[in-house]
Amino acid sequence: MKINEFLFYIINKYSLYLGKYSLKSKRNFNFLRKSLINKILLILSYYFNKSREEILVSDILLNKDQKKDLEEVIKKVIVDKYPLEYILGKVKFGELELIINEDCLVPRQETEELLFYSFDYLKNKYDFNKDRFLFLELGVGSGNIILNFLNFFKAFNGNIFIGSDVSFNAIKLANINFKLNFSNSNFSNIFYLINSDRFFFIDFYKLSRFLVINNLNLIIFSNPPYLIKKEIKKLYDPFVSLYSKNKVEFYLYIFEFLINLVSSYHFELHNLRIEKKIKIDVFLEIDKIAFKRLFNKERNKFLKKIKIIQKNKFFKNVYYFVLEYGGYFFSVNFYVV
C-alpha cells in the first residue's frame, strides 16, 4: 500500500468513528474531519521525516510492520485521546517552538489565547520604554508561558522573569526550552526557574523591598491545577499539573499571596518614605465550576478581605476584575474554559 493510499484509507476508517461526535451537524463533522486529517498528516510527516506536502504526493510503499505501527499510533491519538504533542515531541506555542514530553502539561489553545490577550492588554496599559516589570509564573511546565513573555519583552531592559514548578522534571524541560530558544541571548541574570511548590521560596519583605527599590510593577500568570480526581481519568498529562483537591486552592493561594505582598510593600514604602503604589496585573486560566466556586463568599474568606471594585466581561471567555485591598489595586484577568 502506498503512503497516500494509506492516508485515504485511514481518513475513511475514522470518519465513521467521528460520526458519533458530529451531533448530527454537518458543520461539526467537517471540522472534526479536517482536524483528523491534520493529525494524521502530522503523524505521517513525523514517522517518515517528510513535509505534509511530500506525504500527499509520495509513492513510498508501506510494509506490513509500518502499516501496523502507524495504525496503532493513530488509534492511540484518535480513539484513546493520547496527546499528539507527546508523540511528536514538540509544539509550536505563541512565537516559539518547544520540546514537549510527559513530564509536563500539554500547552492548550485556550492558554495561548490568554497569552496573546495578556500581550494586548499590557501593550494598551503600559509604556514599555518606561515601565519595568517582575514577571512571576506559578507552574511553568514546559516554559511555554514564561519563555513567550521573555521573548515578548526581549527588546526592553530592566524586566525580570521568575517561574516555579513543583516538578523537577518540568523545570529541567523548561530550562532545555530556554536554551533552545535563547542560546544566543544573555538573559541568565534576569531569568530564573525554581523547583518549588507555589511561591514558597519567596520572602514577602525581601520581595517588597526589591520591587520598591527597583521601581518594578508585578505581573503574575498561572494556569494552575483545577481538576478534581474524577475529571482527570481520561487525561494523560502529569497528575500534579492537573489535580486540585477543591478546584480553587491555587487561586486562593495566589490571592493570599497578593494580600501578604502588598501588606509588606506598604510597610517598605513607609520605612523608605516613598510614595508609590505598585501596579499588579494577574492572568489566570480557570474552568467554569472553579470560577463560580472561587467567588462564593460563604466558601472563601478572602472575599471578606478584598473589595470587588470593577467586573467586566471581555470577549466570550475573559472576565476582568479590579480588586482592592488596603488601598492597593489588583487587575485580575480570568480566562474561563
N, C-alpha and C positions, 0 to 999 in steps of 0.2 A: 504493500500500500504506500503510495506517495504521500508526502507530508501534507500537501494541500488537500488531498482526498481524506486523509485522517481528520484534518481540521473540520471539513464539512460533515463528516460522519459524527464527530463529537458534538458539533453545534446542533445537529438534528436530534441526536440522542437526548441531550439535556434540554432542548426546547420543550420536549414533552414534560420533563420534570418541572420546568418553570411555569407551565400552565397552571399548576396548583396554586401558585402565588400571584397570579395575574389579577385575581379578584374580578374576573370577567371583564376586565378593562383592557382593550387593545393597546391603549397608550402605555399602560403599566407593563404589559407583556413585552412591547417593543423596547422599552427602557431596560428591562431585565435581560432581554436577549442581547442587546447591544453591550451591556455590562459583561455578560457571559463571553461574548466573542472577544472582548478586550482582554479578559482574564486568560482565556485560552491562548491567545496570541502572545501574551506576556510569558506564559509558561513555556511555550514552544520556542520563543526567542531566547529565553534563558537556557533551555535544555540544549539547543543547537548553537548557541552563541551567534545568532544572526538577528538582523533587524526584522521588525514585523513585515516590512515591505518585501524583504528577501524571502520570508516564510511563505508569503502568499503566492510567489512565483517559483518557488523552489521545486526541483524534481527529485529531491532526496527520497530514497526508499527506506521505509521503516522496517526493521526486522521484528520478529515476534516479541523479543525481550523489550525492545524500545517501546513498542505499542503497549505492552502490558505495564511498563513503568509509567508511561505518560497517562494511561487511563487511571492508574491508582492515584497519581498526584492530582489529576483533575477532579476525580471523585472526592478526594480529601478536601479540596478547596471549595467545590460547588455544593456538595451534599453535606459534608461534615463541618463546613464553615471555618476550616483552618485558615488562618491569615495568609494570604498570598505573599505578603511582605516578608514573612519568616522564610518562605521558600526562596524568594528572590534575593534575600539578604540585604536589601537596600530599599530606600524610599525617597521620593522627592517630596520635601515639605518646605513650604514657603519658598525661599530663594536658594535653598541648599539641598544637596544630596547627602543622605545619611545612611550609615550602616545600621542594620536593624537585626535583632535576634530575640530569642525567647526570654532573655533577661530583662526585657523592658516592655512597656505598653506599646502596642502598635499605634502610631500617631493617627488620629481620626480627622476626617474632613471638617467636623464641627470645631475642633481645636484650631485648625488652620484658619477657619473663618473668623474665630475670635482673635487670632494673631493679627490678621490683616485689619480687622476692626480696631484693635488697640493701636496699631500704627497710625491709622487715620485720625483717631481720637487724640493721640498725643501731638500729632503734627498741627492740629487745629488749636490746641490748648497752649502749647509752649513755643518758645523761640529757642531752637537747639543751639544756636550760636551763643546764647547767654545762659540758659538754664542747664543745670547739671543734675545727674540722677544716680541714685543707688538702686540697682535692679536686684530684687530677691525673687527666687523661684523655689517653691516647695514642691518636691517631686520632679526632678529634672528628666528622669527616664533616659532616653537616647540623646538628650540635649536638644531636641527639636525646637523648643521654645527659646531657651536662653541663648543658643547659638544664632538663631534668627534675629534676636534682639541685639546681640553683639554685632552682627552684620549690618543691621539697620542703623546703628549708632556709630559705625566704624569711622565715619568722616569727622566725628566730633570728639574733642578731647575732654577729659575730666570725669567721665562716667565709669562706674564700677559695677561689675556683674558677679553675683554670688548665687549659686544654686546648691540645694541639698537634696539628698535622696537616702532613704533608709537602706537601700540595696547597694552593696559594694560593687556588684557586677554591673549595675546600671551606671554608677559613677565611672567605672572603667570604660564602659562603652561610650559615654558622653565625652570622656577625655580623648578617646580614639577619634570621634567625630570632630572634636575641636581641632586636633592635629591634621585631620583630613582636609578641613575647610580653611584653616588659618595657619598653615605651616609657614607661610612667608610673612606673617604679621607678628609684631611684637606686642602681644596682649597679655603676656604672662603676669604682669604687675597689676592688671585690672580685672582679671577673670579667675574665679575660684570655684571649684567644685568640692563639696564637703560631704563625706559619708556620715549622715546624722539623721536621726528621727526628727522630723519637723525642723524648727529653728532652735532646737535646744542648745546649740553651740553658741548662741548669741547672748551677750550680756547687755541688758537694756541700757544701762547707764553709759557703757563704753560706746555702744552704737549711737545713742543720742548725742553724745559729745562729738563723735565723728561726723554726724550729719550736720550739726551746728557749725563746727569749725570749718568744714569743707563746703558749707552752703549747698548741701545736696537735698534734692527732693527725693521722694521714695516711690518706686513702682513695685508692686507685688503681683506676681502672676502665678496661678496654680490651676491645674486640672487634677484635684486630689481624688483619692478613692471615695466613691459614694454609693457603692453597690453592697447590698446585703448578700448572704450566702446563697440564697435561692435564685438570685439574679445572675450569679457567676457561673452556674453549672455548665453552660454551653459556650463559655469563652475560654480561649487558650492563653490569654495574657497572664503574667505573673499574678498570683493571688494577692500579694502585698500591694500591688499597684491598683487593685480594684476594690478590696474589701474595707468596709466601714461598718462598725457594729450597729450604728443607728442612722447611717446615711449623712449625718451632719457634723460629726465630731471634728473633722478637719476644718470646716468652715468656722465653727465655734472657736477652735483654737486660733485661727487667723484673726478673728475679731478681738479675742482676748489679748493676743499679741500686740495688736494695734493700740488697744486701750493702755496696756502697760508701757508701750513705747512712747506714746505722747505724754503720759504722766512723767516719765523720765526726761523726755525732751523739754517739757515745761520747766522742770527743776534745773536743767542745764542752762536754759535761757536766763532764768533768774540769777543763777550763780555767775554767769558771764556778762550779765547786764546787757543782753542783746534783745532787740525787739524784732523778731522774725518768726513767722509761723510756717512750719513745714507744709508742703503740698503733698498729699498722699493719693495715689491712684491705684486701684486694685482691680484685677481682671480674673474672674473665676468662671470655670465651667461647672455646671451643676445639672442634675436632672429635675424633672417637674415635681416629683414627690419630695425630694430633698429640699427644693426651693420653697415649697409650701410649708414643709416642716420647720425650716430654718426660721421663718418669720412667725412662728406660733409663740405668742407671748407667754402662754402658760407653760410651755416646754422649756423655753430658753431664757435664762436670767439676764443674758447680756442685753436683751431688748429693753430691760428696765434701766440700763446704764446709759444707753445712747438715745438720741432723738433722730427720727427719720425726717429730714428737712425737705427732701425732694424725692419723687419717684416718677420715672418716665419709662415708657416702653419705646425702644428704638427698633425698627425693623420687626420681624416676626419672632425673633429669639432673644434679643438683647434688652435687658432691663437695667436702667441706670438709677442709682441711688446716691443721694448726698446724705451722709450720716454725720452727726455731731456729738463730740464728747469733750467736755471741759473746755469748750471754746475752740476746739480743733475739728477740722472737717475732713472726712474721707470720701472720695469719689469712688464708688464701687460699681463695677460693670459685671453683670451676670449674663453668661450665655447659657440659656436653658435648652437642654436637649430632650 
